[in-house]
Amino acid sequence: MAGDTKHRTAQLTADLDGFREVQRLSYACAEAVAAQLRPGVSEREAARMQREWLRERGVRDWFHLPFAWFGDRTAFANFRFPLQFFPTNRRLEPGMPFILDMAPVYRGYSADIGYSGSLGLNPVQDRLMADLRAHRVLILEQVRERRSLREIYENVERLMTRQGYANRHRAYPFGVIAHKIDRVRERRWSPTAFGFGTQSLKGLAGDALHGHREGWSPLWSPYRFSDHPPQPGLWAVEPHLGFRGTGAKFEEILVVTDSRDPEESAFWLDEDLPHVRRWAEEMAA
């Protein structure tokens, strides 16, 4: 029995290291591409830059292909249909906000990240980013309290309203603020469908079927199917704020376990990410 416990602990540690590695790789890509953005670059070009950067470093599969949103598209202005999420010919201008979003699979581990920035100064987006810190704190606290995913979603939305912002993750399919991620079987050829990796979609569909039988969902939404406590596993969480045509979000992995110890029951996978460092610098200033 003790040997089995040690084995499971060692496997969990190895898995978390693998997820942490691909998440850091993703954020390194976002920072590298953001540094290369110039006036006139289109969303499609920025998405291609992300794909090429990651492929050069060994990425061959995706949960979803990279996205890029510029200007009021960072707030999903007038988004009504799924195709509107895909990169367009919108071109970057000085002072314009942008969001880079990518979900690569690397060595069988997946990540899904969101990186917000602007081409030059943008005080509105800076404020949005600063105010997102409270959402990261709230989400972790309430997951540790084992509140239902639906209740946490509603409390995040209430916080946004108090801050004076619109909830823009409501515009995502099923209005999700998060979804489960898992390991993905490595293949030499990994096709995509509608911008999503078929292997990852199969895994998510399997989780949905398994969860339906047991009364939980791999999608964290405002609807009844998310009215259950957080399910152990890894969740890609992305609170998304909007204000008058400007949007900002972060997206990173939250680890949920079945531990009775509050600090071990849920924790952010990595505390060394660009938005976390930014908040630490702001608090120290």
Salt bridges, closest charged atoms under 4 A:
ASP15 OD1 - ARG183 NH1 3.45
ASP17 OD1 - ARG20 NH1 2.85
GLU21 OE2 - ARG107 NH1 3.30
GLU31 OE2 - ARG277 NH2 3.49
GLU43 OE2 - ARG73 NE 2.81
GLU45 OE1 - ARG91 NH1 3.65
GLU52 OE2 - ARG48 NE 3.76
GLU56 OE1 - ARG57 NH1 3.40
ASP72 OD1 - ARG90 NH2 3.19
ASP101 OD1 - HIS64 NE2 2.99
ASP101 OD2 - LYS249 NZ 2.45
ASP112 OD1 - HIS64 NE2 3.15
ASP112 OD2 - HIS179 NE2 2.89
ASP126 OD1 - ARG278 NH2 2.90
ASP131 OD2 - ARG127 NE 3.09
GLU145 OE1 - ARG147 NE 2.68
GLU151 OE2 - ARG147 NH1 3.27
GLU154 OE2 - ARG150 NE 3.95
GLU157 OE2 - ARG170 NE 2.78
GLU214 OE2 - HIS210 NE2 3.16
ASP227 OD2 - ARG150 NH1 3.75
GLU238 OE1 - LYS249 NZ 2.55
GLU251 OE1 - LYS249 NZ 3.66
GLU252 OE2 - ARG136 NE 2.61
GLU252 OE2 - HIS275 NE2 2.85
ASP270 OD2 - ARG24 NE 2.54
GLU271 OE1 - ARG136 NH1 3.20
ASP272 OD1 - ARG277 NH1 2.93
GLU282 OE2 - ARG278 NE 3.49
